[in-house]
């Protein structure tokens, strides 16, 4: 019992913060389990499946409106078996039923609402439902009553609908492959699609809502590099600049919110997700490599500062997210009134209000009353340097004043009720964060990012691996669980490869290779190529899916392709290269039909198309000569490369990459071996010559 006298339901025994949020609902919730489906079968009831996540605003709304309501609970408990799923814990369940929702309704999102049979076959799908019918939107009570009535009077029709939906889902998931390779033309098609949807004024793609979708930018940077297409680079820069100025970026505490509800990056959906911080910071890091503009480096570093301060476990792993709400109000932690700024900043408030566009009427509109609220989302309309110039102020002095004001507000904000933190640690999302930090460590020559990435990688290895070396998906409250899925293996392997290139510690490359072997053994489709999302020996739900489309996250097959290519080039294993070719063939027809929605896959395909480089540096990692040579390799934007380091007199690398056995220093100097498209040049000991060779690439 809680202090309010409410009884806990079955969810109280779960680890998921999202499920625990519903543990005192009057709804008789089950977690996803055979026990729930057996009950539905035994009592001849349909299943009500609700999927969400702990930082989802509309999930909170539906919880308060419906799942805490006794009338709704009575209907669900009497006529249905109710199951609650955390999409982040069970992406396998979520992926299947989200595909159902998109197939049946043309749209998707969370909370996800599914009605299905005890055999897990769906006959209805939707997202958020208010409790009562309102503004043309069906209410949950009305929906449940109609379904319950039809289940009693016309059950066979619902069963037939479920069978038809399942057949259609199965056919979509088993599309025949043509085995064709992708050509440069598909890259052109993807670029044209992005250019057509690009917002020339505000950056980003489409109108509203507007998502960062960092892999679009990673693809465009590679397209710019390949084609010398300046429009592609302008699209990247416009998007990154506008995002940093907008309300989607937390101007006080740093880090990016999940997406913008408008087209101008002003009003965000306020939750902050680990995967967004990882992928967005990676895009800023690569933009810095391509342009050497400090603003991109600074934004990446600010994003890391947020992650280290707010999403980092004391022992090294990264937490999943922070909520959009505090005190049951979305964004309350983040917006400011003019009076609040005047109270906190005193005489300095006028400058701060001018710079961050604060007004007495505010710029945050309440969705319910459709009026300005006096609340302001801090944002910039121009870079600080331009604002300083317009105000006739010395930039360094101006910047110092703004930073002091920000720090004052940051300290003041600490007195507010903070948004809830989803403190579960997910292997796949941690892999993305490790990859971004390791890349930044190389690009910015900043060892502290490598150290943070190492701690996180070691946390995953120590806490989320079975004795047999298999990965687990989730760690929370001292307990690891749930079998690893493709994204866990693909994303964590990506992080390990990046971490090897940042530290040249062979153990990380060795671990990446062992995880790649496990992924091939348990996830690879021997018949048609490509990776399944779930392992062959894990629970299978309706169908065994193979995903390639890149959504909010890149697909496991896109990142899996990247790992196969890089590990093939790093180890010399032809089998990895062959599997990479088969993987492309498995999805080439799907990718060709929807190039715009497969930008991570195409960014990786750019690597496979070449030119690409294998670079081996031989020397003493502690010597200034070697460090300068590595800096020359790392500073430019050369994405389609792998870099190995061989320490003089150390055979560890030779065990992993046998082709390096005969690579030695020349005349006792740090020496670089460069191979391009499987042809190797004469070893280089002169740094300037090395830089010239890389610039010509």
N, C-alpha and C positions, 0 to 999 in steps of 0.2 A: 504493500500500500504506500502511496505517496502522502505527503502532508495534506494534500487536497482531498484525500480519501479515495482516489482512483486506484483501481486494480490494474496490475501489469498484465499484458498479454504475452504470448510466446516470444515476441520480438525482444523482450528484456534479456534473453540469453544470447543475443547476437552481438557481434563486434562492430558492425557497421554503424557509424554515427547517424546515418539516414534512417536505418531501421529503428534505432534507439529513440529517434525523435517521435516515432509512432508507437512506442512501447506502452503508452498509457491511453491510447485511443480506446474507445468502447468497441471498435471493430475487432472481431475475433481473427486477427491476422495470423497467417502462417508465413514463415520464410519459405523460399523456394525449396521444396522437399517432396519426396515421394509420399510422405505421410499426408500432405495436403491433397495430392491427386487421388490417393487411395480413398480418402474421405469423400471427395467429390464423386468418385465412381460408386462407392458403397451407398451413398445417399441420393444418387441420381441428380446431382446439382451441377449447374454450370460453374466455371471458375472465373472470378473477378481478379484480374492481375493488374496491379498498379506499380509502375516503374518510375523512379526518380533518383535524385541525388541530394545530398545534404545542403548544398548551397543554392539550390534552385528556388527562385522567388515564387513561381507559380505553384510549385510543389507545396511550399509553405501555405499559400493561399488556400489550396484545395484541402490541405490538412485542417486548417482552422474552420473553413466553411462546412466541410462535409465529414471528414474522418473523425473529428471530435464531436460530431453531432449525433445525438441518441437516435433520432429518426432515421438517419442514413444507416447507422450501425444496426438498428433493428432489421432493416430491410436486407442489408448485406448478410447479417448473421443468420437470418431465417431462410433466405432463398439462394444463397451463393456460398461458395468456399472462397475466401479472400486471401490473396497472396501478395506480399509486398517485397519488392526487389530493389536493391541498390544497383543502378546501372554500372557504377564504377567497380563494384565488386564482381558483378556478373555480366560483363560485356557480351558474353556468348548468348545469354538470354535476351539482353536488350537488343542486340544486333538483329536477331531473327524477328522479334516482334516489332521493332522499328521498321524493318523492311515491309512487314505486313501492313503497318499503318500507312506507309508511303504508297504502297501498292493499292490499298483500298481507298485512301482519301486524297492522295496526291501531295500530302504534307506530313510533317512529323514534328516531334519536340517532346519536351517533358513538362509536366508529368505525362507519362504514356499510359493510356487506359486500354486494356484488352479484355474481351470476353471470349471464353473458349471452353472446349470440352475437357473432360477428365483425361483425354488422350493428348492434351496440349495443343489441339488443333483450333485455331482462332476463327471466329465467325463475325467479330466486330472489333473495330479499332478506332481510337480517337486520342485526344490529348487532354487538355484541361476542360473540366465541366464544372460550372457553378452548381450550387446545391439546387436552386430552383431555376425554371425556365426564365430567361431574361434576354432582352434585346435580340430576339431571334435565335438565341443559343439554347440548345436543349439542356435542361438541368439534369443533374445526376439522378435525383429521385425519380423523375419522369422516365429517364432511360432505363433504370433498373426495374421499375415496375412493368414497363413494356416488354423487356427481355424476359422477366420472370413469367409474365402472362403468356408470351409466345412459347416459352420452354414447356409450360403446362399444356398448351392447346395445339401447338404446331411444331413440336420438337424436331420432327424429321426434317423440316425445312432448314432449321438452324444447323442440324448435323450435316445436311447436304452442302450448305454454304461453307461449313468448316472444311469438308473434304475438298471442295473446289478451290478454296483459298490455299490449302496445303499443297494441292497439285500444282497450282500456278507458282507458288513460292519455290517449289522443288524444281520446276522447269527453268525458272530464272537463275537458280543457283547451279544448274548443271548445263550451262550454255556450252555448246561445242566450240572447240578451239580450232583455229586454222593453222597454227604453228608458224605464222609469218613473222618475219623480223620487222621492226619499226625503222622507218627511214627519216631523214631530216624533214621531209614534207609534213610529218605529223607535228613536229615542233613548230613549224610555221602556222599550222592550223590552230594550235593551242595559243600561240601569240596573238593571232587575229581575233580569236574569241575573247581573250583578255582585253585586248585593245578596244574592241567593240563595247565592252561593258565597263570600261574604265571611266571613272568620274574625273574629268579634266580639272575641275575646280577644287574638289576636296580630297582627291586621291581615293584609293580603294576601288572596289568593284561592285556594280549594282547601285541600288538606291538605299532603301531601308528595310529591315535592319542591316547594318553593315558590320561584317566580321573582318578581323585582321587577315585571316587565311595566309599565314607566313609562307607556306610552300608555293603559293603563287609568286611571291617575290623571289624565292630561291630559284624557281624556274626562270623568271625574267632576267635575273642576274646572269645565269648561264647562257640564256639566249643572247643577251647583250655581248657577252664574251665571245660566243661563237660567231655571231653575225655582224659584230660591230654596230649593232642597232641602238642608236642613241635614244630612240623613243622608249625602248624597253627599260633603259636605265632611268629615264625621266619618270616613268610610271612608278618604279621602285622608290625613287627619292621623294616624289610628291606624296606617296602614301605614308612613308615613314616619317616625313616631316609633319604632315597633318595629324597623324596619330599622336605624336609627341606633344603637339600643341593642344590637343583636344582634351575633353573631359574623360575620354576613355583611359587616359593616363592619369594616375593619381598624382597631382601636382604637389601635394604635401608629403605623402609617404612613399611615393614611387610605386612602380608595378602597374600592370595593365589590367583593366577590367575586361570582362569576357567579350562584350561586343557593344556597339553603339546602337541605340534604338532609333536614331535618326541618321541622316545621310552625311552629317557634318562632323561626326566624331564627338559631339558635345555631351549628350545625355547617355550614359552607359547603362547596361545591365550590370549591377555593381559587384557581382561576385568576382573573385580573383582565383584563377585556376593555375595550378603548377605548370600544366602543359603549355598554356599560353605564354607564361613567363619564359619557358625554355625555348619555344619555337620563335617567338618574337625577338628575344635577345639574340638568337642565332642569325636572324635576318639582319638586325642592326650590325652585328659583328661582320657579316659578309659584305654589307654595304660599306662599312669602314674599309675593309680590304680593297674593295673596288674603287673607292673614291678618296680615301685617306682624310675624310672630313671628320673632325673631332666630335661633332654633334652626335654622330652615330655611335662612336665609342662611348661617349658620355651616357647616352640613353641605355646602352647595353649594361654599363656599369651600375647605373641607377637601378635597373631592373634586378641585377644580382644583389644589390644592397637590400632591396625589399625581400628577396627570397631568403637571404642569409639571416635577416632580422626576424622574419615572420613565419617562414615555412620550413625551418630546419630543425630536425630532431637533435637533441644533445649529443647523440652518438653518431650522427652523420647522415641519416636518410632525410628525405624531403617529404613534408606533409602535402596533402592533396589540394587544399583550397581554403579560402575564407569566404564567408557567407555574404550575400547581397544585403541582408537585413541585420538590423540591431533594434532591439525593443519593438519587434514586429513591424518595423517600417523600413522599406527598401531605401538604401542610400543615406539613412539618417547620420551615420558615422562620418560621411564624407562632405556633406554640403554645409554652407555657412551663410548666415545672414550678415547684412552690412553692420548691424549693431554688434554682433559677435566679433567681427574683425576690428571694429573701433575699440572694443573693450580690450582685446588681446594685444593689438599693435599700437594703440595710442596715436601719436602724431604721424607714425609711419603708415597708418592705414590708408591714407589718401593715395599714396604711390602704389601700394599693393592692390588697392581696388581698381586703379586705372590699368595696371598691368594685367590683372587677372579677370577683368571685365565683371566686376561686382556692382550690382545696383540694388536700390532699396526694394524694388518690386521683385527682383530675383529673375533667374533664367530657368528654374526648375518648375515644370508644370505638373500639378497633381493630376493623375490620370482620371480620378473619379470626378473631380469638380471642374477639370479643364480650365484652371485658372493658375496664374502665377502665385507663388506661395511666399515670396520674400526670401526664398532659399536660393543659394548660388552654388553652381558647380564651377570650381575654379578652372579656368582655361585661358590659353593665350590665342591671340589672333595673328600674331607675328612672332618671329624669334626674338629673344631678349636683346640681341645686338641691334636689331632694327628699331625696337622700341626705345632703347637708350639713345640712339641717334636722333629719333624724332623728338625726344624730350630734351635734347641738347645736353645729355649727361655723359660723363666719362664712363666707358663701359665697365671697367674694373670696379669702380666705386658703385655703380648701379647694380652690378651683379652681386656685390657684397651685401648691399642693402636687401636685395630680394632674397638672398640665401638666409640672412638673419631673420627676416620675416617668416620665411618658410619654416625654419627651425623653431621659432616661437609658436607657430600654429601647430607644428608637429607635437611639441610638448603639451600644448593645450588640449590637443585631440586625445591624448592619452588618458585624460580624465573622463572621457565619454565611455559609454558601454560599447565595447568592441564587438564586431561581428564574430559569430561563432567560427571556430576553426575545425575543419575536417582533418583530423590528425591521423588518418590512416595513411600508410606508406605503400604506394603501388609500385611494383617493379617496373612496369612499362613507362610510367610517367617519370620515375627516377632516372631511367635510361636516357630519356630526352634531356633532362636537366643536366645530367653528367656530360652528355655530348656537347651541349651548348657551353658549359663552363670550360670543358677541355679545349674546345675550339678557341674560346676567348683567351685562355692561358697562352696558347700558341700565338694568336694574332696580336695580342696586346703585350706579349712578353711579360706576363703577370703570373708568377708562380703560385700566388695565393689561390687563384681559381683552380689550378691543378690540384692543390692540396685539398680543397673543399670537395672536388670531384672524386678524389681518391677515397676520402672518408665515406662518401656516399656509396661508392662502388663496393668498398669493403663491407659496409653495412648490409648491402643486398647479399653479397656472397656469404656473409656469416649468419644472416638471419632469414634469408628467403631462398635457401637451397636445401634440398633433401640430401641425405647421405649419398644417394646415387647421382647427385649432380643436377637433378631436375629443379627447375625454378618453381617457386610458389608466387602467387599473385599479390597477396595482401598481408601486411603486418600492422597490427594495432594492439596496444595495451599488452605488450609483451608476448603476443601470440601471432604466429604466421599461419596462413591457411589458404585454401583454394588453389587448384592446379593452375600452373602457368599456361597462358594462351600464347598464340603466335606473337602478339604485340609485346608481351613480356620478353620473349626470346629475341625478337628483332630489335626492339628499341634498346634493350640493355646491351646487346652485342654491339650496336652502333656506338653507344656510350663508351664501351670498353675499347673499341678500335680508336676512337678519338682520344681516349685517355692514354692509350699506348703512345700515340703520336705526340702527345703533350709531355709525357714523362720518359718514354722509351724504357719503361719497366716491362720486361718480357712476360711477367706473370699475367698482365692484363691482355696481351695478345694471345697467350696460351689459353686463358679462360674464354676469350671470344671464340677461338677455334673450337674448343670443347662444346660450347653452347650451340655453335653452328652445326656441329655434328649431331647433337641431340635434336635440334630443330628438324634436320633432314630425316632423322630416324622416325620421329613421331608425328611430324606435320606435313611432310612432303607427299604430294599426290603422284604416285608412281605411274599412274595411267595417263594423266593429262598434263602433268607439270604444275608448278605453283604450290603454295602452301595453304593448307586448310587452317581455319582459325583455331580449331580445337585439336588436341592430340587424339590419336587413334584410340587410346585406352582411357579417355575421359568421358564424362557423361555426354551423350548426344541428344540434342533437343530437336525433334522433328526432322531436321536435315543437318548435314555437316557442310557448313558454308566455306566458300573461298571468296574473300573480299579483296578488291583491288582499288575501288574508288576512294579517292582521298577526300575526306570530309573535314571536320574540325581538326582531326588528327590525320596524319598521313597513314595510309593502310600498312598493315604488317607486311604485305607482299611488296609494296614499294620500298620499304626500308630493308626487307629481306633481300631484295634484288641488290640494293646498295652494298649490303654485307657480303653477299656472294662475290660481287665484282672486286671489292677491296681485298677480301681475304684471298681470292684467287691470285691477285697481283702481289700480295704480300708474302704468300707462302709458295707460289708456283704450282699450286694444285689445279690441274686441268679440270678435275671433276667439278670444282666450284664454278669455273667458267662455263662449262657445259650446262650446268643446272641454271645458271643465269640466262643462257640463251633459251632454254626450255621454258623458263618462267615468263620471259617476254612473249614467247610463242603462245603460251597458255592464255594470255590476256590481251594480245595485240588487237584482236577484233573489238573487244569491249573498249579498250583505250582509244582506238581509232574513231569509234562512234561518238565518244564523249571526251575528246582531248581536253577540253576546258576544265573537266572535273577530275583530271588525273595528272595534275601538275607536278606532284612529287614523283610519281612514276616516270614522268617525262624528264624531270630534272636528273633522275638517276640514269635514264636511258641515254641522256646526253653524254654521260660518262662512258657508257658502253659503245656509243657511236664513235667516240674519240674525236680529236687526239687525247690521249691520256699518258700519264707519266708514272714510272716507278723510280723512286729516288732512294738511294742508299748512301748514308753518310758514315764514313769510317774514321774513328779518331777517339779522342778523350773528351767526354762530355763536359768536363770541368774546365777545359782550356778555353781561353777567350777566342782563339782562332776558330774552334769548332762552333762555339756559340754564335759567332758572327755569321758563319756559314749557314747555320740553321735559321737565323733571323732573316737572311736573304731569301731562303726558301719559303718562309712562313708569311712574310709581310705582304706579298702580292696576292691578287685574286687568281688562284690557279686551282679550281675546285676538283678537277678530275685527276687527282694524283694520290699516290700513297707514299709515305715516307718511313723508312726504316733506319735505325741507327745501330751500328755494330761497334762495340767497344773493342779496342785493340786487346788481343789476348783473351777475349771472352767468347766462348763457343755457344752461349745460350741461344743467340739468334739463329745460328746455323742449324740448331735442332728444329726450329720452327720454319725457317726459310733456307732450305739447303742450297739454293742458288747463290747465297751470299758467302759460301765457304771460301772461295778464292779471292774475295774482295779484300784488299789490304790498303794501307796508307801508301802514298807515293812520296818517297824522299822524307818519310817521317812526318809529313804534314797531314792535317785534316783533309780528307779526300772525298769527293762526291761522285757517285756513279749515277748517271741519268739515262734511263731507257724511255724511249717514246714509241708507242705503238709496237712494242716487242722488238725494237732495234736499239742497241745501246751505243752511247757515244764514248769517246775517250775519257777516262777519269779526269776530274777537274780539281785542282788545288788552289786556284786563284779565285777569290771571292767575286771580283769584278767580272771575270769571264763567266762564272756561274750565273750571275744576275743577267748578263747579256743573253745567255742561252735560255733562261726562263722567260725573259721579256719577248723573245722571239717565238715562244710557244703559243 
